[in-house]
Structure formats: C-alpha cells, structure tokens
Amino acid sequence: MTTTEATTELGFTAALVRMSHLVQHVFADVSHDHEVTPQQVQLLCMLIDGPIGMTELSQLFHLEKSSITGLVDRVERRGLVTRVRDGRDRRVYQIALTGEGTRLAVEAHEDVIRRLDALAKDLSDAEKARVASAVVSVLDRHGVFTRRPGDLPRES
C-alpha cells in the first residue's frame, strides 16, 4: 500500500489520533530513560522558558489544581522544581526549575525532539513543512498550544 492509499484509507482524524499515540509513546520512552513519568517530563519541558503559576499549569495540563499540586509535590521532592513567590503577588507561587531540574528538562526535551525528528527522517523538507503548516493551523484555531507558557495571562 502506498502512502497516498494509506492516507486516503486512514483519514485525517484517524491519522492525528495515531500520531498522538506515537508522540505519547515517545514521551513514555524518554521518561523511562530519565526515570521520571511522562507528565513529569512534560512539566519540566514546560518550565524550560521560566517559572509558571499553578493556575497556568492547571490550564496547560487540563487538570484540576489538586492534581497539579500532587504532580508538583512529587517533582519537588526529587529536587527538580521549587516553588517561588510571584513578585507581583506574594500570595501566589510559581513553579521554577532547580539546577538539576534544568539539566534534566533540557536533556529530556532534546531527547524528545531527536526521537520525533528520527520518526520523520524519510520525509522531504517540503513534506515536513506541509505537515507543520497544517498542524500549526489547527493549533492556532484552538488556543494556547502554539503560544509559549509565558504568553498566557498571569495569575492574579
């Protein structure tokens, strides 16, 4: 079966679902290699560009604040993140990477990128550009995923 035949048979949404599963497997493999959970890898990668508040993390993960608190507690116990007071509101804490957390976040992020790039190694630059354009177009229509976490409104 050719790629064109598979694309026609599979369809756009089914292809996206399968791609989502493949990306989740990459995160699972990377997290296993770094001895953290996939959600912990996602959290660490989100924090690479700087501290993020708990409300923002809750929105980014689509989880209740109590679930985010548990995730942050577990990563904090490992010495990978710390809670820092927000300079604009002392009642609010932001989550920041520690030195060890930064090292692990960068390594894990680079590992995810390297593995995802390897999955597409046989695609031409034009094919990669078309896929990226289509995905970014969908993401742009639906909000925060094409913005950096720092672009989100801050907690008040």
C-alpha positions in Angstrom: 0.0 0.0 0.0 1.4 3.4 -0.9 1.4 6.4 1.4 -1.3 8.0 -0.7 -3.5 4.9 -0.4 -2.9 4.7 3.3 -3.7 8.4 3.8 -7.0 8.1 1.9 -8.0 4.9 3.8 -7.0 6.2 7.2 -8.3 9.8 7.0 -7.1 12.9 8.7 -8.6 12.4 12.2 -7.6 8.8 12.5 -4.1 9.8 11.4 -3.9 12.5 14.1 -5.1 10.1 16.7 -2.4 7.6 15.7 0.2 10.3 15.7 -0.9 11.4 19.1 -0.4 7.9 20.4 3.0 7.8 18.8 4.1 11.1 20.4 2.8 9.8 23.8 5.0 6.7 23.3 8.0 8.9 22.6 7.3 10.8 25.9 6.9 7.5 27.7 10.2 6.1 26.3 12.0 9.3 27.2 10.5 9.5 30.6 11.5 5.9 31.3 15.1 6.6 30.2 15.3 9.5 32.5 13.5 7.8 35.4 10.5 10.2 35.6 6.9 9.9 34.5 5.7 11.2 31.1 3.7 14.0 32.9 6.9 14.9 34.8 8.8 15.2 31.5 6.0 17.4 30.1 6.1 19.6 33.3 9.9 20.0 33.1 9.8 20.9 29.4 7.1 23.5 30.0 9.2 25.2 32.7 12.4 25.5 30.5 11.4 29.0 29.5 10.8 30.1 33.1 8.5 29.8 36.1 4.8 29.2 35.6 2.0 29.6 38.1 -0.2 26.8 39.3 -3.3 28.1 37.5 -1.4 28.3 34.2 -0.1 24.7 34.7 -3.6 23.5 35.5 -4.8 25.1 32.2 -1.9 23.7 30.2 -2.4 20.2 31.6 -6.2 20.4 31.6 -6.1 19.1 35.2 -7.6 20.3 38.5 -5.4 22.3 40.7 -5.2 19.5 43.2 -3.8 17.1 40.6 -1.2 19.7 39.5 -0.3 20.2 43.2 0.3 16.5 43.5 2.4 16.4 40.4 4.5 19.4 41.5 4.9 17.9 45.0 6.4 14.7 43.6 8.8 16.6 41.3 9.7 19.0 44.1 10.6 16.0 46.4 13.0 14.9 43.7 14.7 18.3 43.8 13.8 19.2 40.2 11.5 22.2 40.8 10.9 24.7 43.5 8.0 27.0 44.5 8.9 30.7 44.3 6.8 33.6 45.3 5.4 35.7 42.4 7.0 39.1 42.5 3.6 40.8 41.7 1.5 38.9 44.3 3.1 37.4 47.4 0.1 35.0 47.9 0.9 33.3 44.5 3.6 30.8 43.9 5.2 30.0 40.6 7.0 26.7 39.8 10.6 27.0 38.7 13.2 24.5 37.7 16.2 23.9 40.0 19.7 23.5 38.5 19.2 19.7 38.4 15.7 20.2 37.0 17.0 22.4 34.3 19.6 19.8 33.3 17.0 17.1 33.2 14.5 19.2 31.4 16.9 20.2 28.6 18.2 16.6 28.2 14.7 15.2 28.1 13.4 17.9 25.7 16.4 17.3 23.4 15.8 13.6 23.6 12.1 14.0 22.6 13.0 16.3 19.7 15.7 13.9 18.5 13.3 11.0 18.6 10.5 12.8 16.9 12.9 14.1 14.2 14.0 10.5 13.6 10.4 9.4 13.0 10.2 11.8 10.1 13.7 11.3 8.7 12.4 9.9 5.4 10.1 12.9 4.8 11.3 15.7 2.4 11.7 19.2 3.8 8.6 20.2 1.7 6.5 17.4 3.3 7.6 18.4 6.8 6.7 22.0 6.0 3.2 20.9 4.8 2.6 18.8 7.9 3.9 21.6 10.2 1.7 24.2 8.5 -1.4 22.1 8.8 -0.8 21.2 12.4 0.0 24.8 13.4 -3.1 26.0 11.6 -5.3 23.6 13.7 -3.5 24.6 16.9 -3.8 28.3 16.2 -7.6 28.0 15.9 -7.8 26.3 19.3 -5.6 28.4 21.6 -2.7 28.1 23.9 -0.7 25.2 22.4 1.1 27.5 19.9 1.8 30.1 22.5 4.7 29.9 24.9 3.5 29.5 28.6 4.8 33.0 29.3 2.3 34.3 26.7 -0.6 33.2 28.8 -2.3 35.7 31.2 -0.7 35.6 34.6 -2.5 34.5 37.7 -4.0 37.4 39.7 
